[in-house]
Amino acid sequence: MRLMGDIIATAAPHPLTLVLEDSQWLDSASWRLVEWVLGSHSSLLVILCVRSEEIPDEVKSLRRRAESARMSAGTSESDDPARFCQILELDELNDASICKLVERTLGKAPPHDELAHRISKLAGGNPFFAEEIALTLKSEGLIAIRDGFWRSIRPLDDLRYFEGVERVIRERLDRLTGSAQDVIKAAAVVGRSFTATELEALLEPELDGESVYAALETLVAAHLVRAEEQPGNYAFRHDQTRDVVYGSIPGDLRNRLHGALATWIEAGRKDAVGADVAVLVQHFEAAGNNEKAVKYADLAATNALQIGAFREVEAFVGICLSHEPRKHPWSDDQRLQAVRWRRQLAEAHYSRGDIHAQGVAVRRALKAAGAPVPTSASGTLVGLMLRGTRLAYQQAFPPSPDWAGKQTRLRWEREMARCLNQAAMVDYFELRFSRGMCNLVGAVTHAERTGSSVETAVASSQLACGFGMMGWRRVCRHFMSRAEKVAIEIADPAIHSHVCNLDALWRIGQCDWEMVDRRLDQSQDLSLRAGDQLRWCNAQGMRFWSLYYRGDWSALEPTALTLLSRAQNAGNIQQEIWALRCKALCVLHMDRPREAVEVLRLITSAMLGSVDLAAQISARGALALALARVGRHGESVEAAVDTLRLLRAMRRPSSHSTLIGISGVAEVLFRGREAGLSREYEQWSHWERQVLHELSRYCRVFPVGTAQYGLWCGLAHWLDDSKDRALSTWQQGLAAAKRLSLRQDEATIAAEIRRRQDNV
């Protein structure tokens, strides 16, 4: 993406206008490219033309973001390209415009006002329909030039039979010669644009080259197709013409033409890549050749995953799975293929931010591999012990390089490592730490057998992050250094960025701010070089949290807005939710709780059914606090209790961001008791004990929560009339805040101590 932006900046004059016709056909990666380029060059005007009946999701997202940007204008700055977006819905043409269009279509003379008005009324303002009606009237001899104007030969009231544009097109097609009909049907199978060479290949031996060119001249003269600038290239004048022609082709003829075209393309493009592969998938599937359709859909899915067209990955893998062999047992190759398809689907879901779908796909992949994910605690424990033993053995006796040369086994180990990495990622979001570590140990065991590979770097860094959260620093350094060494060796900046992100992730909870900043800077530099928006956004999200915990409010809002802009551009739902959560925390801190409530309600409604438990906990806890600050105490308590319910489902804290939810609930409960709200609820004291227990559990894993625990535990003691104990606890929390550079916590605890001492 950066390369395309640099090319446009270097080669194009300034200012530059870029017009993209039929943008409803852009794939998801191309939409992100458009936004990336637009956001990189202020002198660039991009005009995207989209059919109103085929508005893609990306345009709907742009509209929503543009409206949001206009509503928040003046309250915040954003670098989201959507703030410059204007969506123009074209109205029907008026009589004057239709008159000019008909004059241009018919030629030689303008239409009489009465004829133009009648055509405009029949067309309903649709320019394409008006052209088709005018051409039909001309070809049927119903109009002629008289006294310098095109006029109707018979009374205009009789012109009522144009019931729709499809009927008009069909009537014009029926008047074509047999060879012209054969040619236009073959052209409809090829697509909107086509070449004479393609038509000759499809229609031989029935039509020779001269007959094909003669038929094309007829079609051009009939205004059904147009000749392009390059000789031999043609295109339908309108998509609807092609749609009507295609719909009129009998099924058996359509299948035969698709098959012939696919075979011809395949024979002429032995090393088909990119768009060629997608075309082969389309035609082989339409021809009913499932074997070839699966072959090229498999290749197309791999290509789409590499370029970031994640929505298209789902479509191509869906084709593969729909034709998957139903009979078991599978051969080794069939099993490997089945695992790979499901793993690719999981990666596509993750890249689009659908963690639930990612989990479903990767669990199916592991089941197909014969290694289902353990569902019980005992199964997880046994699996962890067995895999840990294997990994420890491999550390002492590394796999032989000769063993890694066995390609079939190498492919299997690579797939297993990727599947287990994906499964561990889902476990992280579901806060299943033990099962996640079990899957990561297995991933590293398989990955190390592939040598220095992407799988080794990813699995080792993820396992190192897990060990870092456990406090096993030495083991963490061992696997993280190995991951970084491999990432440098394979010279992949995206993977190196991933390693840096994971090294920063575990350090945030440990308050190792110097290394966090260094690693995040390194990660974002590498991800920009790789054009990897997803990993750049991951680093930006972690940067926000590091600033938030340290109380660096001056940089907080710009960081959140930049994250929101990039997350929306990346097309990742989960990251957009994370970014909105960051924005809500910013406005809550700036004493705009009503705005925070609106954003957090949007987030919580969008996360219904989400498996990202950490995001749910932090969002609902923050919502409880925001509701309390606007005086909606009943709703606030309800949200706090719901957050506590989610916390009970968390076996072991594995995400630092849950601190926001826990501390939010603590503030609601203890400030609420101080205000006298606790008398209305019998379970209030139970809720207080639970939230302090959750804070205590959190602090045992993440020191970043130590000051918050001291703050609320001290307030609990004060409200229980243990004032000396409260002051002692606050002093401990204050010391922890100073030691860990938690400036906001330090200021809050110091203010609490001063207020209480002044009252005494």
N, C-alpha and C positions, 0 to 999 in steps of 0.2 A: 504494500500500500504506500509506504513512504517512497518507494522507487517511482511509482506512478505519479505521485505528487511532485517529486523532484523533476521528472521528465516534463510535466506540464509547465512547471515554473521556469524551466530552462528554455524549452522549445517554443512556447506559445507567446504571442505578443500580449501586452497588458493595456487595457483590460481585455478579458477573454470571455466570450459567451460559448457555452457548450450545450448543444441541443441533443437530447436523447429521445428518439421516437420509440413508441411502443414499449415504454419502460415497464409495463406490467409483465414483460417476459424476463426481466433481470432476475438472476438468481440471488440468493441471500448474501453471498460473498460480494457480488457486484454492488448491491445496495450499500453495504458497509464501505466499499471502496469509494463510492460517490460521496458519502458523507465525510469520509476521511480527507479526500481531496478538497472538498468544499470548505471544511474547517481549517485547512492548511493554507488557503490562498484567498485573501480578502478581495482581490480584484477579479475573482472568477464568478461569473453568473451561470448557473446551471438551470436549464429548462428541461423538465421531465414531462413527457406526454404520456398519459395513461388513459386507457379506455374506462369509461365510467362504470361499465358493467363488470369489470375485472380489476377492481381496486385491490392491490396487494396489501398484506398486513403492514409492510414497511411504510406505505403512504398513510395508513391509518395512524401508525405510531408517530409519524412526522406531524400530522394534523394535531394530535393530542399534545405533543410536546410544544408545538408552536403556540397553541392556545394557552398552555401553562406558562410559557415564557412571557406572553403578553400580559397575563394576569399578574405575574410577579415582577413586571418591569418597574424599576425604580427601587425595589426592595433588595435586590441581589443581582450580582453580576454572574454571568455564565458564559462559557465558551461553546455551548451547544449550538451546532449549525442550524438547528431547528428554529432558533430565535429569528433567523433571517428568512424563514420559509413563508411563502405566500401560496395558498392553494386556490386556484381559480377554476371554478366550475363553469364551463362554457354553456351559455344559453343557446336556445334554438335560434337559427338565423331568421331575421325579419324579411319582409317582402323585398326590400331594396337589395339586400345581400343575396337573396335567392335569385333575383333577376340578374345580377352580375354573374353569379355562378352558372346559371343556365345559359347566358350569353357565351361565356367562355367554353362551356361544354358543347353547345351546338355549333358555334362558330358561324362565320359569314355575316350574321345579322343578329341584332338583339331580339329578345322575345317581346311580344306585345304585352302591355301591362296586364290585360285580362288573362292571358296565358300564364304569365309569371305568377300572378296572384293565385290562379288555380293550382299550379304545380306546388307553390308554397303551402297551400292548404292541404293538399294531398300528402306532401312530404312531412308535414308537422314540424317544419324547421330543420329537419335532418338533412345536412348537405349531401351525404352519400345517397340517401333516398331520392333527393331532388335530381341528382345527376342520373340515377338509374331510370327515373320516370321520364326525364327529358330524352334520354337515348332510346328508350322503348317507344315513345311517341314518334320519334324520328324514324326508327327502323321499321315501324309498322305503317308508316305513311299517314299518320293521323295529324301531322302538322306539316306546314310548308311555308316557304318565304313568300309573302305577298306584301306589296307596297313597302318593302324594306324592313319588314318585321316577320319573325316566326309567328304564325297564327294557326289556330285550330281549324281543320277542314270541316269538322262537324260541330254542332253545339257543345259548348264546354260542359253543360250539365250532364252529358252522357259519360264524362270521364269520372266514373265513380268506382271502377272495378279494381283499383289498386289497393288491395286489402293489406298489403305488407310488403316490405322490401324483399323478403324471400320469394314471394310469388313473382315479383317483377324480375328478379334474377333468373328464376327457373324458366320463365317465359322467354327470356333472351337466350338462355342456353339451348332451349328446344329448337330455336331457329338456326342453330349452327349446323355446319356440315358434319357428317359422321367422323371424319378425320380430326376436325377441330374439337369435337366433343371428346374423342379419345385422348387428344393431347392435353386438354384442360383438366381432364380427370387424373391423368398421370401427374400433371403439375401439382394438383391438389394433394396428392400423396406425398410428393417431395416436400412441400411446405409453402410458406408464403412467397419465398424467393426460390428461384430454380434456374437451371441452365439448360440450353438446348442439348448439350452433351448428355445430361442426366435423362432427358426425355427420350433421346435416341436409344440409350441403353435399355430403357424400360419398354419401348414400343417396337423394337426390332423383334422379329422380321416383318411384323405387320406394316410398319411404316419406315421408309428410308429417310435419310437426312433431309433431302429436298422436301419431302412431304411434311416433315416436322416443321421446317422453317416456314413453309407456306401456311401451315395451320397457325403458327405463331403470329404471322403477319395478319391473318384474319382476326385473331383474338385481340391484337393490338388495335386494329382498326375498329373493333367492336367495343373498345374501351373496357375490356374485361381484365386485361393485363397491360403492363407497360414495359417498354424496353429500358434497361438500365444503361448507365454510361459505358460500362465495359461490354464489348461485343459478345453476344451469346448469352448474356445474363438478363433475366426477366423477373418480374414480381407481380403478384396480384395487386390490382389497384386498391383493394380493400379486403380486410380480413373476412368480412361477412360474405364476400363473393366466394372466397376459398372455402368457407364453412359450408355454404349451400352446395357447392360442387362436390365437396367431400361426402356430404350426407346423401347425395344422390347416387353414389357408387355402390353397386351390389356387393354384398359381403364377401363372396368368393373372389370377385375381381379385386376388391380392395386388399384382401389378404395376399393374393398373388402379386400385386404390384408392390406392396410393402416388402415381401420376401425377395423379389427381384432387385429392388433398389438396395436393400441391405446387403445382398450378396455382391452386387456390383461395387458398393462402397467398400466392403470388406476386402474384395480382391484388389482394389486400387490403392488402399491405404493400409498396408500391412502393419505399420506402427502407429495405428490410430491413437490419438490422445485427446484429452479435454472434450471439447464440444463434439468431435467426431464420434467418440465412444458413446456419448449420450444419444446421438442420432441413431447409432446402431442398436442401442437398447430399444429405442422407440419403435424402430421399424421391425426388428426381429420379434418383439413382443406382439405388435399388431399383426404380424404374419402368422402368429401361433407357433413360432419356432422357439420353444421354451428353453432348449439347451443353449442356443446361441444368446437368447435374451439374458439368461442367468450369467453366462460367461462375461458378457460386456457390462451388465449391471454390477457385477462383482468388481470389475476394473473401474467403472465409473464411481462407485461408492468410495473406493480407495482414493481416487483422484479428488473427489469432492471433499473428503476429510482433510486432505493435504492443503487445499486452497481455502478451507474455511466455509464451504457451502454446506452448512450442517443440515439445513432443512432438506436439501436434495439428497444427502446421505440417507436420511430416513426413507425417502421414496425409493431409492435404488436398492437398499437392503430389503425393503418390503417386497420388491419384485423377486429377489433371491429367495426369501423365506417362503413366499407363496408357491414356489416351485420346488421346494426342498423335498428330498425323498422321504416318504412316510414310513417305509418299511425299515425295521431294525432287525439285526444290528447293522450299524453303519460301518463302512470301511474306515481305515485310519484317515485317509484323505477326506472322506465325507465328514467325519467327526471334527477334524481340524477346521474344515471350511465352516461347519455349523457354529463352532465356537467363535471363529473370527467374525462372522457376520453379526452375531449378537454383541460381541465386544465393540465392534465399530458402531453399532447402534447406541450402545451405552456411552461411548465417547461423544457422539453427536448430541445426545440428550444432555450430557454434562455441559457441553460447549454452549448450548442454548439455555442452560440454567434450570432444566427440569430434573431435579435430583431423584424424585420418585420414579420417573420413567427410566432413569439411569440405573437405579437399583434393581428394577424389574428385569431390565435387559441383561445386566451383568450376572444376576443370579441364574437366569436361564442359560447364560453362557457357561457358567461353572457347572451347572447341572448337566448340560450336554457334554462337558468334559469329563464327567464322572467324579467331580469333586465339589459336591453341593456345599453351600455355606452352612455352617453349624447353626442350629436354631435354639439350642439350649446352652445353659451356662456350663454344664458338665462337658458337652460336646466341644465347646469353645476351649475349655481348659485342657482337655485331652489333645485337641488339635494343636494348641499352642505349645504343649510339651513336646509332641512329636516333631513339629516343624522346627522348634527351637533346637532340638537335639541334632537334626539334620544340618541346620545352619551352623551350629557350633563345630560340627564335624568338618564342614566345608571350609571354615576359617582355618582349621588346623591342616586340612588336606585339600587344597584348592583343586577344582576340576582340571583335568588334563586338557591342554590346548588341542590335542588330537581329537578328543571327544567332541569339542565344539565344532569340529569340521563336518560332522554328520548332519547334513542339511535338513533331513526330515525331522530328526530329533531336535535340532536347533529351532526350527519353526514352532514345534510344539512347546518348547520351553519358553520361547518368546511370547506366545499367545497366553500361556498360563501366567506368566509374570504380569502381562498387561491386564488380564482379567482380575487377578488378585489385587493389583494396584487400584483398579476401578472400584472393586468391592470395598477396599479399605477406605477409599475416599467417601463412599456412601456411609460407611460406619462412622466416619468422623462427623459428618453432618447430623447423623442420627444419635450422636453422643454414645456410641457403643465402643468404648475405648478398648476393652479386652479383645473383642472380636476383630476390631480394626488392627490391633497389634498382631493377632494370629494370622490375618491375611497378609500383613506386611512382611512378617517373617517368611511366610511361604513365597511371597513375591520376590524377595531378595534371594532366596534359595534357588528359585528357577532362573532369575535374571543372571546370577553369577555364572551359570552354566553357558550363557550366551557370550561371555567375554566382555570386552569394552563396548557397551551398546547403550542405546537410549534407555532400554528397560533397566539396565544396571544403575544408571545415574538416577532415574526417577525413583525406583524402588528403594535404593540405598538412602536417598535424601529423605524420603517419607518415613522410613524406619528410624533414621537419625532424629527426625523431628519428634517422633513418638518417644524415643528414649530421652530426649531433652526435656519433654514435659514430665517424664517420670523422675527427672533429677539425676539420671545416669549420664553425667557429663562425659566421662571418658569413652563410653561406648558410643555416645552421640558424636563425639569428635571423630572417632574411627570411621563410622559409616558416612558422615558428612564429607570428610576429606576424600574418601574414596569416590563419592558421587561427584565432587567437584573435579577431581582428577580425570574421571572418565568424560565429564562434560567438556572439559578443555581438550581432551584427546580427540574426541569426535568432532570438535569445532562446530558445535550447534549452539548458537546464542540463545535460542528459545529454551532449550533444556537447561543451559547454564543459568538462565533467569529463574527457571523453576527451582533449581537448587538454592539459589540465593533467597528466594521467597520463603522456602521452608526453613532455612536457617534463621531468617528473621522472625518467622511465626512463633517458634517456641521461645525465642528470646524476649518477645513482648511481655509475656506473662511473668518472666523473670526480671523485668525492668532493666535489661542490658541495653540501654538506649543508644549508646555510642555504636555498638555493633548493629543494632536495628537500623539506624540511619545509614550506616555504611552499606549494609546489605541491600536495603531498599533502593538506594541510589544506583548501586551496581545492577540490580535487577531491572529497574526501569530503563537504564541505558541499554542493556542487552536486549530487552524486549522491543525497544524502539528499533534497534538494528535489525531485529528479526521480523518486524512488522506484526508482532503478536500483541493484539489489544487485550486479550483475555488475561494474560499474565501481567501486563502493565496495570490493568485495573485491580488485580489481586494485590499488587504491591501498593497501589494508591490507597486501597482500603485499609491495609495494615498501617500505612503512614498516618491515616486519619486516626486510628485507634492509639497509636503511639503519641500523637499530639494531644488527643483527648485526655489520656491518662496523665500526661505531664502538665495539662492545663495551659497549653500554648494556644490561647483563643484567637490571637491575631491571624494565625495561619490556618485555623480550623475550617472556617466557612469556605475560603477559596479552594481548599483541598477537597471538601465535600462536593462543591459544585463541579469541579473538574472531574471528579469521579463519576458523578451523575451523568455528565455529558458523554464521557467515554463509554460508560456502561450502556447507555441507550444506543450509542452508535455501534457497540459490539453486538447488539441483539441478544444479550444474555439476560433473561428474566430475573434470575437469582441475583446477579450483580446489580441490576437496577433496583431491586428491593433493598439490598444492602446499602446502596447509595442514598436511597430515600430515607432509610433509617438514620444514616449519618446526618442528612439534612435536618431531620426531625430533632436530633439531639442538639444541633447547632441552634435552632430557633428556640428550643426549650431553655437552653442556657442563656439566650439573649432576652429572656423573659417575654416570649411570645407563645404562651402555652396553647392558646386557641389554634394557632396555625399548626403547632406540633400535634395537637389532637387530630386535626384533619389529615395530616400526612400519615400518622401512625394508624389511624382507622383504615386508610387506604391500604397500608402495608398488611395489616392483620387480615383484612378481607381477601387480599391477593394470596395470602399464605394458607388459606383454608385447605387442609389436606396435605400441606407441605411436610416433608420429612426433615427439613432443616430445623431441628429442635432448638439449636442455639439461637437462631434468628427469631424464632417464635418467642422464646423466653425473654430475650432482650427487648423485642418490640412490645410485647404485652406488658412487661414491667415498666417500660418507659411510658406506655399509654396510661397505666395506672397512676403514675406520678403526674403526668400532664393533666389528667382529669381532676386530680385532687387540687391542682393549682388553679383550675378555673371554677372550683367550688362544686363540682359534680361528684360528691363523695360516695354516693351509692354505687355509681358506675365504676368509680375508682376502686372501691373495695372488691367489687365483682371481678375486675381485671386483675387485681392483686391475688385473689384466691385462685383464679385460673392460672396465673403464673406459678404459684406454689404447686398446683397440680402437675404442671409440666416439669417442674423441678424434681418432683418425686419420681418421675420416669427416668431421670438422669442418674445412672449408676455411679459414674465417676466423672467429675468435671474434666472435659477435654477441649473446651473452647473458652478462651479468655473473655470473649464478648458477652458471656452470660452474666458477668459482673454487673452490667448495666441494668438487667432485669432484676437481679437479686437486690441491688442497692436501691432501685426504684421502689420495690415492694417494702423494703425496710423503712424508707422515708415515709411512705404512705401510712404504715402501721404505727411507727413510733411518734411521728408528728400527729397522727390521728388520735392516739391515746392522750397525748399532751393537750389536744384540743377538746377532749371529752367525748370523742366519737366511739370509743371502745365500749361504752356502757350499753350501746344498742346491739352488740354482738356477743354471744356467749363464747364463741370460739376465738375471740381476739387474742387471748394469751397463748393459745395453742399456735396460732399463726405466727406470733412473735417468736416463739421458741423455734418453730420450723425455719423461719427466715434466718435466724442467727445460726442455726445448725447448718444451713446451706452455705452461708458465708464462711463458716469455719471450715467446711469441707473444701470450698473453693480455695481458701488461703493455703491449705496444705499442698495444693498443686501449683497455684499461681500466687506468688508473693505480691503481685500488683494489687490484690484485694485486701492486704493486711491493714492498711490505713482505714479503709471503709469498715472493716470488721471492728476496729478500735472505736471508730466514730459511733456506730449504732449500738455496740455492746456497752459503751460508756453511757449513752443516752438511756439504755434500758436500766442500767444501775441507778442512774439519777432519778428516773421515774419511779423506781422501787425504793427511793429514799436512801440509797447507799451512796451518798455524795462523795465520800473519800475514795471509795472504790471506783466511782465514775471518773473522778479527776485523774486517778492513777492510770486507768485504762486509756483515757484520752491522751495522757502524756506519752504512753507507749505507742499509741497510734500516730501521734505527732512526730515522734522520733522515727518511726518507720517511714512516714511520708517524706521527711527530710532526707533520710538515707537513700530512699528509692527515687528521689527527685519527682515526687507526685505533688506538684505545686498547688493544684486546686484542692486536693485533700488536705494539704498542710494548712491552707488558708481557711478552709471550712472548720477544721478541728480547732484551730487557734481562735476563730471567732466564737465557736461554741463554748470554749473554756472561758473567754472574756465575758460572754453574756451571762453565763451561770455565776461566775464570781461576782459580777456587778450586782446580780440579783440578790446574792447572799449578803 
